[in-house]
């Protein structure tokens, strides 16, 4: 019995063995700590490289233009929003289709509008509202629609009015969004999802709201710059 107790004590309290175990554990802790410090350091390097690339790049990619500048000192910032943040409204209007060719006579600037090559002007509407009575007699705004081919189911709608605001069912803009600038014109540009873009601005005494779906950010900016000249 005494020998058994002595054996247990020797095994459990052997100074040399305990010293080696302590050294091993300490070394492992130091090794773990070194790895723990190394990982954030690596992340920091990656972040610094990413920020450097972002600052030197004029734009990201076609589908996600964040910030871009060009020789005219234009500043384009795309605000990315969630569809849940949009506001909706019920409109009391009368939209009447008109001949597409008539649009160019009414609004010559449409000749300069640049849309992707696989899209064309399909529809045009005049939107009327009530003018103090029951009938819709006051012309409020104009809306034109470009559509793409079957290969790319893209869609662009340009709505504009002489009033301060364009009437829309959905509203994507907030007061805290970063403003963009093309020339002397200030814009709000919003991206919803991967390929839907929206903007509002006032130019040449007209208020514009433009929507582009299933197009790239570069195509959308090119469209805006063809209107704001």
MARLUM-949893 format. One record per residue (C-alpha): residue number from 1; chain; residue in three letters; x, y, z. Coordinates in steps of 0.05 Angstrom, whole numbers. Example, Ala and Ser with C-alpha at 12.3 -4.5 7.8 and 13.67 -1.06 7.14 Angstrom:
BEGIN
+-----+----+-----+--------+--------+--------+
!   i ! ch !  aa !     c1 !     c2 !     c3 !
+-----+----+-----+--------+--------+--------+
!   1 !  A ! ALA !    246 !    -90 !    156 !
!   2 !  A ! SER !    273 !    -21 !    143 !
+-----+----+-----+--------+--------+--------+
//
This chain:
BEGIN
+-----+----+-----+--------+--------+--------+
!   i ! ch !  aa !     c1 !     c2 !     c3 !
+-----+----+-----+--------+--------+--------+
!   1 !  A ! UNK !      0 !      0 !      0 !
!   2 !  A ! UNK !     56 !     49 !     19 !
!   3 !  A ! UNK !     94 !     31 !    -44 !
!   4 !  A ! UNK !     31 !     46 !    -85 !
!   5 !  A ! UNK !     23 !    114 !    -53 !
!   6 !  A ! UNK !     97 !    129 !    -66 !
!   7 !  A ! UNK !     88 !    109 !   -139 !
!   8 !  A ! UNK !     29 !    156 !   -147 !
!   9 !  A ! UNK !     66 !    213 !   -114 !
!  10 !  A ! UNK !    126 !    202 !   -159 !
!  11 !  A ! UNK !     83 !    202 !   -221 !
!  12 !  A ! UNK !     40 !    262 !   -202 !
!  13 !  A ! UNK !     93 !    306 !   -170 !
!  14 !  A ! UNK !    156 !    290 !   -207 !
!  15 !  A ! UNK !    191 !    358 !   -210 !
!  16 !  A ! UNK !    228 !    345 !   -274 !
!  17 !  A ! UNK !    167 !    319 !   -310 !
!  18 !  A ! UNK !    124 !    377 !   -285 !
!  19 !  A ! UNK !    176 !    427 !   -308 !
!  20 !  A ! UNK !    176 !    397 !   -378 !
!  21 !  A ! UNK !    100 !    399 !   -381 !
!  22 !  A ! UNK !     99 !    472 !   -359 !
!  23 !  A ! UNK !    151 !    490 !   -412 !
!  24 !  A ! UNK !    111 !    453 !   -466 !
!  25 !  A ! UNK !     46 !    486 !   -446 !
!  26 !  A ! UNK !     79 !    555 !   -443 !
!  27 !  A ! UNK !    110 !    544 !   -512 !
!  28 !  A ! UNK !     42 !    524 !   -540 !
!  29 !  A ! UNK !     10 !    586 !   -510 !
!  30 !  A ! UNK !     64 !    630 !   -540 !
!  31 !  A ! UNK !     55 !    595 !   -607 !
!  32 !  A ! UNK !    -21 !    605 !   -604 !
!  33 !  A ! UNK !    -12 !    678 !   -584 !
!  34 !  A ! UNK !     36 !    689 !   -642 !
!  35 !  A ! UNK !    -14 !    660 !   -691 !
!  36 !  A ! UNK !    -70 !    703 !   -660 !
!  37 !  A ! UNK !    -29 !    766 !   -670 !
!  38 !  A ! UNK !     -7 !    746 !   -740 !
!  39 !  A ! UNK !    -77 !    737 !   -767 !
!  40 !  A ! UNK !   -100 !    808 !   -752 !
!  41 !  A ! UNK !    -35 !    834 !   -779 !
!  42 !  A ! UNK !    -47 !    797 !   -844 !
!  43 !  A ! UNK !   -118 !    824 !   -846 !
!  44 !  A ! UNK !    -91 !    894 !   -834 !
!  45 !  A ! UNK !    -44 !    887 !   -893 !
!  46 !  A ! UNK !   -101 !    862 !   -937 !
!  47 !  A ! UNK !   -145 !    920 !   -915 !
!  48 !  A ! UNK !    -90 !    971 !   -929 !
!  49 !  A ! UNK !    -78 !    942 !   -998 !
!  50 !  A ! UNK !   -153 !    942 !  -1013 !
!  51 !  A ! UNK !   -161 !   1014 !   -991 !
!  52 !  A ! UNK !   -101 !   1034 !  -1032 !
!  53 !  A ! UNK !   -130 !   1000 !  -1094 !
!  54 !  A ! UNK !   -198 !   1033 !  -1082 !
!  55 !  A ! UNK !   -167 !   1102 !  -1076 !
!  56 !  A ! UNK !   -126 !   1095 !  -1139 !
!  57 !  A ! UNK !   -181 !   1062 !  -1180 !
!  58 !  A ! UNK !   -230 !   1107 !  -1218 !
!  59 !  A ! UNK !   -285 !   1056 !  -1214 !
!  60 !  A ! UNK !   -297 !    985 !  -1190 !
!  61 !  A ! UNK !   -331 !    940 !  -1239 !
!  62 !  A ! UNK !   -388 !    947 !  -1288 !
!  63 !  A ! UNK !   -440 !    922 !  -1239 !
!  64 !  A ! UNK !   -418 !    958 !  -1178 !
!  65 !  A ! UNK !   -391 !   1028 !  -1191 !
!  66 !  A ! UNK !   -380 !   1058 !  -1122 !
!  67 !  A ! UNK !   -339 !   1121 !  -1133 !
!  68 !  A ! UNK !   -312 !   1147 !  -1198 !
!  69 !  A ! UNK !   -280 !   1211 !  -1222 !
!  70 !  A ! UNK !   -262 !   1235 !  -1292 !
!  71 !  A ! UNK !   -227 !   1293 !  -1325 !
!  72 !  A ! UNK !   -288 !   1338 !  -1317 !
!  73 !  A ! UNK !   -285 !   1331 !  -1242 !
!  74 !  A ! UNK !   -351 !   1293 !  -1242 !
!  75 !  A ! UNK !   -363 !   1256 !  -1177 !
!  76 !  A ! UNK !   -406 !   1194 !  -1180 !
!  77 !  A ! UNK !   -427 !   1158 !  -1116 !
!  78 !  A ! UNK !   -476 !   1099 !  -1117 !
!  79 !  A ! UNK !   -516 !   1092 !  -1053 !
!  80 !  A ! UNK !   -533 !   1019 !  -1041 !
!  81 !  A ! UNK !   -601 !   1011 !  -1009 !
!  82 !  A ! UNK !   -646 !    953 !   -988 !
!  83 !  A ! UNK !   -712 !    945 !  -1024 !
!  84 !  A ! UNK !   -746 !    946 !   -956 !
!  85 !  A ! UNK !   -725 !   1018 !   -946 !
!  86 !  A ! UNK !   -767 !   1042 !  -1005 !
!  87 !  A ! UNK !   -831 !   1082 !   -996 !
!  88 !  A ! UNK !   -894 !   1070 !  -1037 !
!  89 !  A ! UNK !   -952 !   1114 !  -1056 !
!  90 !  A ! UNK !  -1019 !   1106 !  -1093 !
!  91 !  A ! UNK !  -1021 !   1153 !  -1153 !
!  92 !  A ! UNK !  -1085 !   1184 !  -1179 !
!  93 !  A ! UNK !  -1063 !   1195 !  -1252 !
!  94 !  A ! UNK !  -1082 !   1180 !  -1323 !
!  95 !  A ! UNK !  -1024 !   1155 !  -1366 !
!  96 !  A ! UNK !  -1037 !   1161 !  -1441 !
!  97 !  A ! UNK !   -994 !   1128 !  -1493 !
!  98 !  A ! UNK !   -969 !   1171 !  -1550 !
!  99 !  A ! UNK !   -929 !   1157 !  -1613 !
! 100 !  A ! UNK !   -856 !   1145 !  -1600 !
! 101 !  A ! UNK !   -834 !   1190 !  -1657 !
! 102 !  A ! UNK !   -873 !   1248 !  -1628 !
! 103 !  A ! UNK !   -828 !   1246 !  -1568 !
! 104 !  A ! UNK !   -768 !   1269 !  -1607 !
! 105 !  A ! UNK !   -806 !   1329 !  -1634 !
! 106 !  A ! UNK !   -830 !   1349 !  -1566 !
! 107 !  A ! UNK !   -763 !   1337 !  -1531 !
! 108 !  A ! UNK !   -703 !   1342 !  -1579 !
! 109 !  A ! UNK !   -654 !   1323 !  -1523 !
! 110 !  A ! UNK !   -678 !   1252 !  -1531 !
! 111 !  A ! UNK !   -637 !   1246 !  -1594 !
! 112 !  A ! UNK !   -575 !   1249 !  -1551 !
! 113 !  A ! UNK !   -596 !   1196 !  -1500 !
! 114 !  A ! UNK !   -546 !   1138 !  -1500 !
! 115 !  A ! UNK !   -573 !   1070 !  -1481 !
! 116 !  A ! UNK !   -540 !   1002 !  -1491 !
! 117 !  A ! UNK !   -538 !    980 !  -1564 !
! 118 !  A ! UNK !   -586 !    922 !  -1552 !
! 119 !  A ! UNK !   -641 !    969 !  -1525 !
! 120 !  A ! UNK !   -690 !   1013 !  -1562 !
! 121 !  A ! UNK !   -746 !   1062 !  -1547 !
! 122 !  A ! UNK !   -810 !   1021 !  -1541 !
! 123 !  A ! UNK !   -864 !   1063 !  -1507 !
! 124 !  A ! UNK !   -879 !   1135 !  -1489 !
! 125 !  A ! UNK !   -932 !   1163 !  -1442 !
! 126 !  A ! UNK !   -960 !   1230 !  -1422 !
! 127 !  A ! UNK !   -984 !   1229 !  -1350 !
! 128 !  A ! UNK !  -1044 !   1272 !  -1332 !
! 129 !  A ! UNK !  -1073 !   1292 !  -1264 !
! 130 !  A ! UNK !  -1137 !   1325 !  -1242 !
! 131 !  A ! UNK !  -1138 !   1400 !  -1248 !
! 132 !  A ! UNK !  -1189 !   1419 !  -1195 !
! 133 !  A ! UNK !  -1244 !   1376 !  -1224 !
! 134 !  A ! UNK !  -1261 !   1304 !  -1239 !
! 135 !  A ! UNK !  -1226 !   1300 !  -1306 !
! 136 !  A ! UNK !  -1152 !   1288 !  -1317 !
! 137 !  A ! UNK !  -1136 !   1350 !  -1358 !
! 138 !  A ! UNK !  -1069 !   1375 !  -1331 !
! 139 !  A ! UNK !  -1007 !   1345 !  -1364 !
! 140 !  A ! UNK !   -960 !   1329 !  -1307 !
! 141 !  A ! UNK !   -902 !   1290 !  -1334 !
! 142 !  A ! UNK !   -872 !   1249 !  -1390 !
! 143 !  A ! UNK !   -847 !   1177 !  -1386 !
! 144 !  A ! UNK !   -809 !   1139 !  -1439 !
! 145 !  A ! UNK !   -789 !   1066 !  -1437 !
! 146 !  A ! UNK !   -730 !   1030 !  -1469 !
! 147 !  A ! UNK !   -729 !    954 !  -1471 !
! 148 !  A ! UNK !   -674 !    905 !  -1487 !
! 149 !  A ! UNK !   -672 !    842 !  -1528 !
! 150 !  A ! UNK !   -691 !    772 !  -1505 !
! 151 !  A ! UNK !   -618 !    757 !  -1492 !
! 152 !  A ! UNK !   -618 !    811 !  -1439 !
! 153 !  A ! UNK !   -685 !    829 !  -1408 !
! 154 !  A ! UNK !   -663 !    900 !  -1392 !
! 155 !  A ! UNK !   -708 !    961 !  -1380 !
! 156 !  A ! UNK !   -697 !   1036 !  -1375 !
! 157 !  A ! UNK !   -751 !   1086 !  -1357 !
! 158 !  A ! UNK !   -739 !   1161 !  -1361 !
! 159 !  A ! UNK !   -792 !   1204 !  -1327 !
! 160 !  A ! UNK !   -788 !   1280 !  -1327 !
! 161 !  A ! UNK !   -831 !   1340 !  -1310 !
! 162 !  A ! UNK !   -828 !   1415 !  -1304 !
! 163 !  A ! UNK !   -852 !   1408 !  -1232 !
! 164 !  A ! UNK !   -805 !   1399 !  -1173 !
! 165 !  A ! UNK !   -821 !   1325 !  -1164 !
! 166 !  A ! UNK !   -834 !   1267 !  -1210 !
! 167 !  A ! UNK !   -896 !   1226 !  -1190 !
! 168 !  A ! UNK !   -877 !   1154 !  -1175 !
! 169 !  A ! UNK !   -908 !   1093 !  -1141 !
! 170 !  A ! UNK !   -842 !   1074 !  -1108 !
! 171 !  A ! UNK !   -791 !   1122 !  -1079 !
! 172 !  A ! UNK !   -719 !   1102 !  -1067 !
! 173 !  A ! UNK !   -687 !   1167 !  -1043 !
! 174 !  A ! UNK !   -672 !   1193 !   -973 !
! 175 !  A ! UNK !   -642 !   1258 !   -947 !
! 176 !  A ! UNK !   -579 !   1224 !   -919 !
! 177 !  A ! UNK !   -555 !   1193 !   -984 !
! 178 !  A ! UNK !   -489 !   1218 !  -1013 !
! 179 !  A ! UNK !   -499 !   1265 !  -1072 !
! 180 !  A ! UNK !   -464 !   1258 !  -1139 !
! 181 !  A ! UNK !   -446 !   1312 !  -1188 !
! 182 !  A ! UNK !   -442 !   1314 !  -1264 !
! 183 !  A ! UNK !   -418 !   1382 !  -1287 !
! 184 !  A ! UNK !   -457 !   1431 !  -1245 !
! 185 !  A ! UNK !   -516 !   1384 !  -1235 !
! 186 !  A ! UNK !   -526 !   1349 !  -1168 !
! 187 !  A ! UNK !   -556 !   1279 !  -1169 !
! 188 !  A ! UNK !   -577 !   1224 !  -1122 !
! 189 !  A ! UNK !   -561 !   1155 !  -1148 !
! 190 !  A ! UNK !   -585 !   1091 !  -1115 !
! 191 !  A ! UNK !   -570 !   1018 !  -1128 !
! 192 !  A ! UNK !   -621 !    964 !  -1108 !
! 193 !  A ! UNK !   -597 !    892 !  -1113 !
! 194 !  A ! UNK !   -544 !    875 !  -1165 !
! 195 !  A ! UNK !   -567 !    910 !  -1229 !
! 196 !  A ! UNK !   -622 !    961 !  -1213 !
! 197 !  A ! UNK !   -604 !   1035 !  -1212 !
! 198 !  A ! UNK !   -645 !   1097 !  -1197 !
! 199 !  A ! UNK !   -630 !   1171 !  -1199 !
! 200 !  A ! UNK !   -663 !   1238 !  -1190 !
! 201 !  A ! UNK !   -638 !   1307 !  -1210 !
! 202 !  A ! UNK !   -660 !   1373 !  -1240 !
! 203 !  A ! UNK !   -631 !   1397 !  -1305 !
! 204 !  A ! UNK !   -651 !   1450 !  -1356 !
! 205 !  A ! UNK !   -715 !   1467 !  -1317 !
! 206 !  A ! UNK !   -737 !   1394 !  -1316 !
! 207 !  A ! UNK !   -738 !   1345 !  -1258 !
! 208 !  A ! UNK !   -715 !   1275 !  -1278 !
! 209 !  A ! UNK !   -723 !   1207 !  -1246 !
! 210 !  A ! UNK !   -691 !   1150 !  -1284 !
! 211 !  A ! UNK !   -694 !   1076 !  -1271 !
! 212 !  A ! UNK !   -649 !   1023 !  -1302 !
! 213 !  A ! UNK !   -658 !    949 !  -1291 !
! 214 !  A ! UNK !   -611 !    893 !  -1312 !
! 215 !  A ! UNK !   -559 !    942 !  -1336 !
! 216 !  A ! UNK !   -489 !    957 !  -1311 !
! 217 !  A ! UNK !   -468 !   1017 !  -1270 !
! 218 !  A ! UNK !   -424 !   1041 !  -1327 !
! 219 !  A ! UNK !   -482 !   1039 !  -1376 !
! 220 !  A ! UNK !   -526 !   1077 !  -1326 !
! 221 !  A ! UNK !   -474 !   1132 !  -1315 !
! 222 !  A ! UNK !   -463 !   1137 !  -1391 !
! 223 !  A ! UNK !   -538 !   1147 !  -1399 !
! 224 !  A ! UNK !   -539 !   1203 !  -1347 !
! 225 !  A ! UNK !   -480 !   1239 !  -1379 !
! 226 !  A ! UNK !   -514 !   1237 !  -1447 !
! 227 !  A ! UNK !   -572 !   1277 !  -1416 !
! 228 !  A ! UNK !   -532 !   1324 !  -1372 !
! 229 !  A ! UNK !   -486 !   1357 !  -1423 !
+-----+----+-----+--------+--------+--------+
//
